């Protein structure tokens, strides 16, 4: 556990690739989150939020995973935003709905309904998650490997707020991801388990079980609506939501 956590945190700090997984692959999600907890402890950065991703097929009876998003990797959307990836590792871009936590959950509460989770959210934004890892095979060896390296997160672009979101059905919003002016994927959140607020429910329960406090103002990146799309240095990415809101970025080398 210690070896894996140190290898990933050291590689991220040094901006170096890890050609092989640094140790024995964790056999369970519990072991993998133990690695992640240790890696968080070794990191100097403040946690500004959490990414949630889908596990397909489910593993250990679980269909989602999570990882921290550090504050120095969160940026506001703009015309000249550039997001880094590990050029010799893994890199991808994902169109996602972002939830901002308005009220910190009770750390002693371990189960949430969909409505209870949604009630703790005070804003919904559009955005792009940058998934990147020093290990190029991070998505090829199962969810325990992904969890071990911060859930494969390396950045978050926070786009515009969705006004009146409580009265909207976000599950019917068409979402598209474009790379270099080519449509790479399109879908709606109706294909994403129980949707963005289900991701919040999952996260609140997971972090309570791990004894990790959640703060107001933190973000939840709720899952890749159109899929996980590999990107390379020099690519231009645009995510489009509901035919009305766009988020864009360039891809650079970390």
C-alpha positions in Angstrom: 0.0 0.0 0.0 2.7 2.4 1.0 4.9 1.6 -2.0 2.0 2.1 -4.5 0.9 5.4 -2.9 4.4 6.8 -2.8 5.1 5.8 -6.4 2.1 7.6 -7.7 2.5 10.7 -5.7 6.2 10.9 -6.5 5.5 10.4 -10.2 2.9 13.1 -10.2 5.1 15.6 -8.4 8.1 14.8 -10.8 5.8 14.7 -13.9 7.2 11.4 -14.8 5.5 8.3 -16.4 5.2 4.9 -14.6 5.4 2.3 -17.4 4.2 -0.5 -15.0 1.9 -0.6 -12.0 4.1 0.0 -9.0 3.4 -3.1 -7.0 0.8 -5.8 -6.5 -2.6 -4.7 -7.9 -5.1 -4.3 -5.0 -7.6 -7.2 -4.9 -10.5 -5.2 -3.5 -11.9 -1.7 -3.6 -11.3 -1.5 0.1 -7.6 -2.1 -0.5 -7.5 0.4 -3.3 -9.1 3.1 -1.2 -6.5 2.3 1.4 -3.9 3.2 -1.2 -5.8 6.3 -2.1 -6.1 7.4 1.5 -2.4 7.0 2.0 -1.7 9.0 -1.2 -4.0 11.8 -0.1 -2.0 11.9 3.2 1.2 12.2 1.2 -0.1 15.0 -1.0 0.4 18.7 -0.1 -2.7 19.9 -2.0 -6.1 20.8 -0.6 -9.1 18.7 -1.8 -11.5 20.9 -3.7 -13.9 18.2 -4.7 -14.3 14.6 -5.8 -14.8 12.8 -9.1 -17.2 9.9 -9.5 -16.9 7.4 -12.2 -18.8 4.3 -13.4 -17.6 0.8 -12.9 -18.8 -1.5 -15.6 -19.4 -4.3 -14.9 -19.8 -3.7 -11.2 -17.0 -4.8 -9.0 -17.2 -5.9 -5.3 -20.9 -5.2 -5.6 -20.3 -1.5 -6.5 -21.0 0.3 -9.8 -19.1 3.6 -9.0 -15.7 4.7 -7.8 -14.4 8.0 -6.6 -11.2 10.0 -6.3 -10.1 13.4 -5.0 -9.8 16.6 -7.1 -7.1 18.9 -5.8 -7.6 22.7 -5.6 -4.6 23.4 -7.9 -6.2 21.4 -10.6 -9.5 23.3 -10.7 -9.9 26.1 -13.1 -12.8 28.3 -14.4 -13.8 28.0 -18.0 -12.5 30.5 -20.5 -11.4 31.0 -24.1 -7.7 30.2 -23.4 -7.9 27.4 -20.9 -5.2 24.7 -21.3 -5.2 21.5 -19.2 -2.2 19.3 -18.8 -2.0 15.5 -19.1 0.9 13.1 -18.6 2.1 12.9 -22.2 3.7 9.5 -21.7 0.9 8.2 -19.4 -2.8 8.2 -19.9 -5.0 11.2 -20.8 -8.7 11.7 -21.5 -11.4 14.3 -21.5 -14.9 13.8 -20.1 -18.1 16.0 -20.4 -19.6 16.1 -17.0 -22.3 17.9 -14.9 -20.7 19.4 -11.8 -22.5 19.7 -8.5 -21.5 22.2 -5.8 -22.0 21.2 -2.3 -24.0 23.9 -0.4 -24.4 22.1 2.9 -21.8 19.8 4.4 -23.3 16.4 5.0 -23.5 15.1 8.6 -20.4 12.9 9.0 -22.4 10.4 11.1 -25.0 9.9 8.4 -24.1 6.8 6.3 -27.2 6.4 4.1 -28.9 8.9 1.7 -31.9 8.9 -0.5 -31.7 10.5 -3.9 -33.7 13.5 -2.5 -31.5 13.9 0.6 -28.4 14.0 -1.5 -29.8 16.5 -3.9 -30.9 18.8 -1.0 -27.3 19.3 -0.1 -26.4 20.7 -3.5 -26.7 24.4 -4.1 -25.5 24.8 -7.7 -25.1 22.7 -10.9 -22.5 23.7 -13.5 -21.3 22.2 -16.8 -17.7 21.2 -17.1 -14.9 18.9 -18.3 -12.9 16.5 -16.2 -9.4 15.8 -17.3 -8.5 12.2 -16.5 -4.8 11.6 -16.6 -2.3 9.3 -14.8 1.4 8.6 -15.0 0.5 5.0 -15.6 -0.6 4.5 -19.2 -2.5 1.3 -18.4 -4.6 2.8 -15.6 -7.9 1.9 -17.3 -6.8 -1.5 -18.5 -6.5 -3.4 -15.2 -9.8 -2.9 -13.4 -11.2 -0.3 -11.0 -8.8 -1.0 -8.1 -5.9 0.3 -10.2 -8.0 3.4 -11.1 -8.9 4.1 -7.5 -5.3 3.7 -6.4 -4.2 6.8 -8.4 -6.7 9.3 -7.2 -9.4 7.9 -9.4 -7.4 8.9 -12.5 -8.2 12.6 -12.0 -5.9 15.4 -13.1 -8.1 18.4 -13.5 -11.5 20.0 -13.6 -12.8 22.9 -15.7 -15.8 24.6 -14.1 -18.2 26.0 -16.7 -21.3 28.1 -16.5 -24.0 27.5 -13.9 -27.3 26.0 -15.0 -30.0 28.4 -13.9 -33.2 27.0 -12.5 -31.7 23.5 -12.3 -34.1 22.2 -9.6 -37.0 22.7 -12.1 -35.2 21.0 -15.0 -34.8 17.4 -16.1 -31.1 17.2 -16.7 -31.5 13.6 -17.9 -33.0 14.8 -21.2 -30.2 17.3 -21.9 -28.2 16.1 -25.0 -24.5 16.2 -24.2 -21.7 16.1 -26.8 -18.0 15.9 -26.7 -15.9 17.2 -29.6 -12.2 16.7 -30.2 -10.5 18.8 -32.9 -13.9 19.7 -34.5 -15.0 16.0 -34.7 -17.9 14.7 -32.7 -16.5 11.9 -30.6 -19.5 11.1 -28.3 -23.0 12.0 -27.5 -25.5 10.8 -24.8 -27.7 11.9 -21.9 -27.4 11.3 -18.2 -30.3 8.9 -18.5 -27.7 6.3 -19.5 -25.6 7.0 -16.3 -27.0 4.7 -13.6 -29.3 7.0 -11.4 -27.8 10.2 -12.8 -25.8 13.1 -11.3 -27.6 13.2 -8.0 -27.2 9.5 -7.6 -23.4 10.1 -8.0 -23.7 12.6 -5.0 -25.6 10.0 -3.0 -22.9 7.4 -3.7 -20.1 9.8 -2.8 -21.6 11.0 0.5 -22.1 7.4 1.6 -18.6 6.3 0.5 -16.8 9.2 2.2 -18.8 8.7 5.4 -17.7 5.1 5.4 -14.1 6.2 4.9 -14.3 8.8 7.7 -13.5 11.6 5.2 -15.2 15.0 5.9 -17.0 16.8 3.1 -17.1 20.6 3.0 -19.5 23.1 1.7 -18.1 24.6 -1.6 -16.6 21.4 -2.7 -17.4 20.0 -6.2 -18.6 16.7 -7.4 -17.8 15.7 -10.9 -20.6 13.3 -11.5 -19.4 11.0 -14.3 -18.5 11.0 -18.0 -21.8 11.5 -19.8 -20.6 10.6 -23.3 -17.8 8.3 -22.2 -14.0 8.5 -21.5 -12.3 9.9 -24.6 -8.5 9.7 -25.0 -6.8 13.0 -25.8 -3.2 13.9 -26.8 -1.1 17.0 -26.4 -2.2 19.6 -28.9 -5.9 18.5 -29.0 -8.8 20.9 -28.7 -11.8 19.7 -26.7 -15.3 21.2 -26.6 -18.2 19.8 -24.4 -21.7 20.9 -25.3 -24.7 20.7 -23.0 -28.3 21.0 -23.9 -27.5 22.9 -27.1 -26.9 26.0 -25.0 -23.8 25.8 -22.8 -20.2 25.0 -24.0 -16.9 24.3 -22.2 -13.6 24.2 -24.1 -9.9 23.6 -23.5 -6.7 22.8 -25.1 -4.5 19.9 -24.0 -0.9 20.4 -23.0 1.9 18.3 -21.6 2.3 18.1 -17.8 
